[in-house]
Amino acid sequence: MKAAVYDDFGPPAVLRSAEIADPAPGPDEVLIDVAAISIEGGDLIRRRTTTPPRRGYVVGYASAGTVVAVGSAATRRAVGDRVTVFADEGSHAALRAVPEAQTWRIPDGLDFARASALPISFGTAHHCLFARGALKAGETVLVQAGAGGVGTAAIQLARRAGATVVAVASGAERLAKLTALGADHVVDRRSEDVVAAVAAATGGKGADLVVDPVGATLQTSLRALRPEGRLVFVGNAGGGTSNPDLWPAMAANQSLLGVFMGPLFTRPEVAATVDRMLADVADGVLDVAIDREFALEAAAEAHDHAERGRPFGRVVMRP
């Protein structure tokens, strides 16, 4: 099968096209004929910073396609099922063997591209907002990196829950798209002071909740938070390290809540939430923002665009 592989970590150029052996499903696995691959932030960070466990490594968490074989112990999926997948590695390939417990059926009317991007983006946003952030109707939530996959999902979910949404991005076109998704207030991080903008939107009180997938913006997020507010930080889309001063947060009785979704997707309540949101997208209640599509053979270009092209939503590849 064809795949995008690399032998050592580094910039997008380390990715190369290769023909590798077809995988075979284990007893509790299913084999997927991949139709769409969502490039996730974790894929970029792993490729950029982590020595792969073997040469010819196939990175990637999220993809969608059709089941073409099932393992001897797999009972929930059948050949012909359209599914979207979260697994630790292997998305950047034409075939993929994954545990069936880490798949979701794709409802009729939902295309593979949007289905591939939904579990991580929307699953993460939902967990940050509600399971960890305890967002309530009438509260104000600040969404950092509003134009990213998690950000575009969080805006829609928070607005649907009756919250006031302040979203941060850059550029007039991207800000207009955030408004169309449901953001009540948008802030251009390149030309505006985020803390001052949040204060203006909340009558000086500050946000009740901040969802921060960037990492490097944690200090700003804390300053934009009201006393006794909640900050949920997830991922490190901004790269680098962040060492915020936590003494003011302690003095303001603010709560910092970390989210790492990897081990959570097989929890029944999380998996069921993803199922519901897949149905909502199929019904047109929610939408998954796809910025651009690339061929799998152009994986290096696709990764470069995902890192430097300021995409709105997710970048998708097609085998």
C-alpha positions in Angstrom: 0.0 0.0 0.0 1.1 3.6 -0.4 1.9 5.7 2.7 3.7 8.8 3.8 6.6 7.8 6.1 9.7 9.2 7.7 12.9 7.9 9.3 13.8 10.7 11.7 12.0 13.7 13.2 12.2 17.1 11.6 10.5 19.6 9.3 7.8 18.5 6.8 10.5 17.6 4.3 11.3 14.5 6.2 8.1 12.9 4.9 8.4 10.8 1.8 6.1 8.6 -0.2 6.6 4.8 0.0 5.1 1.5 -0.8 4.9 -0.6 2.4 3.3 -3.9 3.4 -0.5 -4.0 3.8 -1.5 -4.4 7.5 -3.6 -7.3 8.7 -6.2 -6.8 11.5 -5.7 -8.4 14.8 -8.5 -10.3 16.6 -10.2 -7.2 18.0 -9.3 -4.9 15.0 -10.8 -3.9 11.7 -9.0 -3.1 8.5 -9.9 0.3 6.9 -9.6 1.3 3.3 -8.8 4.9 4.0 -10.6 7.6 2.1 -9.6 10.7 4.1 -6.9 11.6 6.6 -7.2 14.6 9.0 -3.9 16.1 9.9 -4.0 16.8 13.6 -1.8 19.0 15.8 -0.4 16.0 17.5 0.7 14.6 14.1 2.7 17.7 13.5 4.3 17.8 16.9 5.3 14.2 16.8 6.8 14.5 13.3 8.6 17.6 14.4 10.0 16.6 17.8 10.0 12.9 18.4 12.3 10.2 17.1 10.1 7.5 15.5 10.1 4.0 16.9 11.3 2.6 13.6 12.4 3.6 10.1 9.6 4.1 7.6 7.2 5.2 10.4 3.6 6.0 9.6 2.4 8.9 11.8 -1.2 10.0 12.3 -4.2 9.8 14.6 -7.3 10.5 12.6 -8.7 9.0 9.3 -12.0 7.7 7.9 -12.9 5.0 5.3 -14.6 1.7 4.7 -14.1 -1.5 6.7 -12.7 -4.2 4.3 -11.9 -6.9 6.9 -12.6 -7.7 10.5 -10.7 -9.6 13.1 -11.9 -12.9 14.6 -13.1 -11.2 17.8 -14.5 -8.1 16.3 -18.3 -8.0 16.6 -19.4 -4.3 16.4 -18.2 -3.6 12.8 -18.8 -5.4 9.5 -17.3 -5.3 6.1 -18.8 -2.3 4.2 -19.3 -0.1 7.3 -18.2 3.5 6.8 -16.2 4.5 9.9 -14.1 7.3 11.3 -11.1 6.4 13.4 -8.9 7.6 16.2 -5.8 5.6 16.9 -2.2 6.3 18.1 -0.5 6.0 14.7 -0.9 4.9 11.1 -3.3 7.4 9.6 -1.0 8.5 6.8 -1.6 5.4 4.7 -4.1 3.8 2.2 -4.9 1.0 4.6 -5.1 1.0 8.4 -5.7 -1.7 11.0 -7.2 -0.3 14.2 -9.1 -1.5 17.3 -12.8 -1.6 16.5 -13.5 0.1 19.8 -11.7 3.2 18.4 -14.0 3.6 15.4 -17.4 5.3 15.0 -19.9 4.6 12.2 -20.4 7.5 9.8 -24.0 8.5 9.4 -25.5 8.7 5.9 -25.0 12.1 4.4 -21.7 12.8 6.1 -18.6 12.8 3.8 -15.3 11.1 4.7 -13.3 14.4 5.0 -15.4 16.0 7.7 -16.0 12.6 9.4 -12.2 12.1 9.7 -11.7 15.5 11.4 -14.6 15.3 13.8 -13.7 12.9 16.7 -10.5 14.8 17.8 -11.7 18.3 17.1 -15.2 18.1 18.4 -14.5 15.4 21.0 -11.8 17.5 22.5 -13.8 20.7 22.4 -16.8 19.1 24.0 -14.7 17.6 26.8 -12.9 20.9 27.5 -16.2 22.9 27.6 -18.4 20.6 29.5 -16.7 17.6 31.2 -13.8 19.7 32.5 -14.9 23.3 32.0 -18.5 22.9 33.4 -19.8 25.5 31.0 -23.3 26.8 31.7 -25.7 28.8 29.7 -25.2 32.5 30.2 -21.5 32.3 30.9 -18.8 33.8 28.8 -16.1 31.6 27.2 -12.9 32.7 25.6 -11.6 30.4 22.8 -8.0 30.8 21.9 -6.9 29.7 18.4 -10.5 30.1 17.3 -9.7 29.2 13.7 -8.2 25.9 14.5 -10.0 22.5 14.6 -10.7 22.6 18.3 -11.5 26.3 18.2 -14.1 26.1 15.4 -15.7 23.2 17.2 -15.7 24.9 20.6 -17.3 28.1 19.2 -20.3 26.1 17.8 -20.7 23.9 20.9 -20.5 26.8 23.3 -22.9 29.0 21.4 -25.4 26.1 21.1 -25.2 25.7 24.9 -26.2 29.3 25.4 -22.8 30.8 26.3 -21.4 34.1 25.0 -18.3 33.3 22.9 -15.2 35.5 22.5 -12.9 34.0 19.9 -9.3 34.9 19.0 -7.7 34.5 15.6 -6.0 36.8 13.1 -7.0 38.4 9.8 -10.4 39.9 8.9 -11.5 37.0 6.7 -10.9 34.4 9.4 -12.6 36.6 12.0 -15.6 36.9 9.7 -15.8 33.1 9.5 -15.7 32.8 13.3 -18.6 35.2 13.5 -20.5 33.1 11.0 -19.8 30.0 13.2 -21.5 31.8 16.1 -18.8 33.8 17.9 -20.4 36.9 19.6 -17.1 38.8 19.8 -13.9 38.2 17.7 -10.4 39.5 18.6 -7.5 39.9 16.1 -4.6 38.8 18.2 -2.2 40.7 15.9 -3.7 44.1 16.3 -5.8 43.9 19.5 -5.2 43.3 23.2 -7.0 40.1 24.0 -7.3 40.8 27.7 -8.7 44.3 27.1 -11.1 42.9 24.5 -12.4 40.3 26.9 -12.8 42.9 29.6 -14.8 45.1 27.2 -17.1 42.1 26.2 -17.8 41.2 29.9 -18.2 44.6 31.5 -14.8 44.3 33.1 -15.5 40.9 34.8 -13.4 38.6 32.6 -14.3 35.3 31.1 -15.9 32.6 33.1 -14.1 29.9 31.1 -11.1 29.9 28.8 -10.3 27.0 26.4 -6.6 27.3 25.4 -5.2 24.8 22.8 -2.2 26.9 22.1 0.0 26.6 25.2 2.1 29.7 24.6 -0.9 31.9 25.4 -1.6 30.6 28.9 -0.4 33.8 30.6 -2.8 35.8 28.5 -5.6 33.4 29.1 -5.1 33.6 32.9 -5.2 37.4 32.7 -8.4 37.3 30.7 -10.1 35.0 33.3 -12.3 36.3 36.0 -11.7 35.6 39.7 -12.7 32.0 40.4 -12.9 31.3 36.7 -11.7 28.1 34.9 -8.9 27.7 32.4 -8.8 24.4 30.4 -5.6 24.0 28.6 -5.2 21.3 25.9 -2.4 20.5 23.6 0.5 22.8 22.5 -0.5 24.1 19.1 1.8 27.1 19.5 4.9 24.9 20.1 7.7 25.7 22.5 7.3 25.9 26.2 5.1 28.0 28.5 5.9 28.9 32.1 3.0 31.1 33.3 3.2 32.9 36.7 0.6 31.0 38.7 0.7 33.2 41.8 -1.9 35.6 40.5 -4.1 32.6 39.6 -3.9 31.3 43.1 -4.7 34.7 44.6 -7.8 34.9 42.3 -8.9 31.4 43.2 -8.8 30.4 39.5 -8.8 26.8 38.4 -6.4 25.3 35.8 -7.7 22.1 34.3 -5.6 20.0 31.9 -7.0 17.8 29.1 -5.2 15.1 27.2 -7.8 13.3 25.1 -5.7 10.3 23.9 -6.8 7.8 26.5 -10.3 9.1 26.9 -11.9 8.3 23.5 -12.8 4.7 24.5 -14.7 5.8 27.6 -18.4 5.1 26.9 -19.6 8.6 27.6 -16.9 10.2 25.3 -17.5 7.7 22.5 -21.3 8.3 22.8 -20.8 12.1 22.6 -18.8 11.7 19.4 -21.6 9.6 17.9 -24.1 12.3 18.7 -21.9 15.0 17.2 -21.4 12.9 14.0 -25.2 12.8 13.7 -25.4 16.5 14.3 -23.0 17.3 11.5 -24.8 14.9 9.2 -28.1 16.8 10.0 -26.5 20.2 9.4 -26.7 21.3 13.1 -22.9 21.5 13.4 -20.2 21.8 10.7 -16.6 20.7 10.5 -14.3 23.3 8.9 -12.0 21.9 6.2 -9.4 24.3 5.0 -7.8 22.4 2.1 -7.3 18.9 0.7 -4.0 17.3 -0.6 -3.1 14.0 -2.1 -1.3 11.7 0.3 1.7 11.8 -2.0 2.0 15.5 -1.1 2.1 14.9 2.6 5.2 17.1 3.1 3.3 20.0 1.4 0.2 19.3 3.4 2.1 19.3 6.7 3.8 22.5 5.8 0.5 24.1 5.0 -1.0 22.9 8.3 2.0 24.4 10.2 2.6 27.6 8.3 -0.4 28.3 6.1 -2.8 29.5 8.8 -5.5 27.1 7.9 -9.1 27.6 8.9 -10.1 24.3 10.5 -8.4 21.1 9.4 -6.2 20.1 6.5 -7.1 16.8 4.9 -5.3 14.3 2.7 -6.7 11.7 0.3 -4.8 8.5 -0.5 
